[in-house]
Amino acid sequence: MIPLYPAYKELLKANEIFARQLVIRTHKEVKSITKTAEILKTTRKTVRKILKRFEERGDEKNFTNGLIFMMSLIYFLRYFGIKHEITLQTDNGEELEGNRWISLSI
């Protein structure tokens, strides 16, 4: 028997992090994007977006994940032959803990 879940949109209004974690947990259990979308009354596109974000960055916005994202972007640009100096600027958001000033020129 499948437990009853509230709709994803309703969970999102109440607690964004919990809603995303529920999508990830549900997908791990049922191993199907379509079934996860049906259970949580959302679209497959939404489920794929959440799973992709989790795979790329994890579920938390923190300094480590922010730095990994920036370094991945630099490696991507270098891979495609962009040799110019790259300067990254942040908005000091929570993924960089908001109180650290970081300037990277590579």
C-alpha positions as CSV (number, residue, x, y, z in Angstrom):
1,M,0.0,0.0,0.0
2,I,1.3,3.4,-1.0
3,P,1.1,6.0,1.8
4,L,-0.9,9.2,0.9
5,Y,1.2,12.3,0.3
6,P,0.1,15.9,0.0
7,A,0.7,17.5,-3.3
8,Y,4.2,18.8,-4.0
9,K,3.0,22.4,-4.5
10,E,1.3,22.3,-1.1
11,L,4.5,21.0,0.6
12,L,6.6,23.6,-1.3
13,K,4.5,26.4,0.2
14,A,4.9,25.0,3.7
15,N,8.6,24.0,3.6
16,E,10.7,24.1,0.5
17,I,13.6,21.9,1.7
18,F,11.3,19.2,3.1
19,A,9.3,19.2,-0.2
20,R,12.5,18.6,-2.2
21,Q,13.8,16.0,0.2
22,L,10.5,14.1,-0.1
23,V,10.8,14.0,-3.9
24,I,14.3,12.6,-3.6
25,R,13.2,10.0,-1.0
26,T,10.1,9.0,-2.9
27,H,12.2,8.5,-6.1
28,K,14.7,6.3,-4.2
29,E,11.8,4.1,-3.0
30,V,9.8,3.8,-6.2
31,K,12.8,4.2,-8.7
32,S,10.6,5.9,-11.3
33,I,10.3,9.5,-12.2
34,T,6.7,9.0,-13.5
35,K,5.6,7.2,-10.4
36,T,7.2,9.8,-8.1
37,A,5.4,12.6,-10.1
38,E,2.1,10.7,-9.7
39,I,2.5,10.1,-6.0
40,L,3.3,13.8,-5.3
41,K,0.8,15.1,-7.8
42,T,3.4,17.1,-9.8
43,T,5.1,16.9,-13.2
44,R,7.9,14.6,-14.4
45,K,9.7,17.8,-15.4
46,T,9.6,19.0,-11.8
47,V,10.9,15.6,-10.5
48,R,13.7,15.6,-13.0
49,K,14.7,19.1,-12.1
50,I,14.9,18.3,-8.4
51,L,16.8,15.1,-9.0
52,K,19.3,16.8,-11.3
53,R,19.9,19.6,-8.8
54,F,20.5,17.0,-6.1
55,E,22.9,15.0,-8.2
56,E,24.9,18.1,-9.2
57,R,25.0,20.1,-6.0
58,G,23.5,18.1,-3.3
59,D,20.4,19.4,-1.4
60,E,22.1,22.0,0.7
61,K,23.2,25.5,-0.1
62,N,26.6,25.8,1.6
63,F,30.1,27.0,1.0
64,T,31.5,23.6,-0.2
65,N,28.7,23.1,-2.8
66,G,29.0,26.7,-4.0
67,L,32.7,26.4,-4.4
68,I,32.3,23.0,-6.3
69,F,29.8,24.7,-8.6
70,M,32.2,27.6,-9.4
71,M,35.1,25.2,-10.0
72,S,32.9,23.0,-12.2
73,L,32.0,26.1,-14.3
74,I,35.7,27.0,-14.7
75,Y,36.7,23.5,-15.7
76,F,33.8,23.5,-18.3
77,L,34.9,26.7,-19.8
78,R,38.6,25.6,-20.0
79,Y,37.6,22.3,-21.5
80,F,36.0,24.2,-24.4
81,G,39.1,26.2,-24.9
82,I,38.3,29.5,-23.2
83,K,41.7,30.8,-22.2
84,H,40.9,34.3,-21.0
85,E,41.0,35.3,-17.4
86,I,37.8,34.4,-15.6
87,T,36.6,36.5,-12.7
88,L,33.7,35.1,-10.6
89,Q,31.7,37.5,-8.6
90,T,29.1,36.4,-6.0
91,D,26.1,38.0,-4.4
92,N,27.3,36.7,-1.0
93,G,24.3,34.4,-0.8
94,E,23.8,31.6,1.7
95,E,25.6,29.1,-0.5
96,L,28.8,31.0,0.2
97,E,27.7,31.6,3.8
98,G,26.9,35.2,3.2
99,N,29.7,36.6,5.3
100,R,32.7,35.5,3.3
101,W,34.1,37.7,0.5
102,I,35.5,35.6,-2.3
103,S,37.1,36.8,-5.4
104,L,38.5,34.3,-7.9
105,S,40.5,35.2,-10.9
106,I,41.8,32.3,-12.9
